[in-house]
Amino acid sequence: MSDLPKCPQCGSEYTYEDGDNFVCPECAHEWPKVAAEAVEAAKVFKDAFGTVLNDGDTVTVIKDLKIKGSSSVVKVGTKVKNIRLVDGDHDIDCKIDGIGAMQLKTEFVKKA
C-alpha cells in the first residue's frame, strides 16, 4: 500500500507524486506536498472546552455515554487516565476501569 495522502477533492486513493505536487488521476486535482504535510502536522486535539489534549493526559467524561453492543454506560465524571490520541472516527484510545478498552471523541471529555 502507498502512504501517499488521498485526494482532498474527491477522496481517491490513487494519487501520485509529480515533482513538488501530488496529483489525482481521477479528478486531475493537484496540490503541493508542503501543504499536505502541514495539514497533518497541524492536527491539534481539543477537549469540549477548547483545552489542548496530549498523549498521556487524564480526562473526565462530561456526558453519560452508551456503549454500543452493551447495556453498560460510561457515567459523567468518570476519569480516564493515560489517553492516546489517534486520527480517525474517534480521537481517543483508552482503557476505562471496569469497562476495558474504549474509543472516545474529544467533544465528550474535559482535561482533568
DAMO-V959366 format. One record per residue. N is the residue number from 1. PSI is psi as a letter, one per 30 degrees, with the letter a starting at -180 (999 if undefined). Layout:
n = [N,N]
psi = [PSI,PSI]
//
This chain:
n = [1,2,3,4,5,6,7,8,9,10,11,12,13,14,15,16,17,18,19,20,21,22,23,24,25,26,27,28,29,30,31,32,33,34,35,36,37,38,39,40,41,42,43,44,45,46,47,48,49,50,51,52,53,54,55,56,57,58,59,60,61,62,63,64,65,66,67,68,69,70,71,72,73,74,75,76,77,78,79,80,81,82,83,84,85,86,87,88,89,90,91,92,93,94,95,96,97,98,99,100,101,102,103,104,105,106,107,108,109,110,111,112]
psi = [k,k,g,k,l,l,k,f,e,f,g,k,g,h,l,l,k,j,c,g,l,k,k,k,f,e,f,g,k,k,k,k,e,e,e,e,e,e,e,e,f,f,j,k,k,k,a,f,g,g,k,k,k,l,k,f,l,k,l,k,k,g,k,k,j,k,k,k,g,l,g,l,k,j,l,k,f,k,k,j,l,h,l,k,k,l,k,a,e,k,f,k,k,l,k,k,k,f,e,a,k,l,k,l,k,f,f,g,l,k,k,999]
//
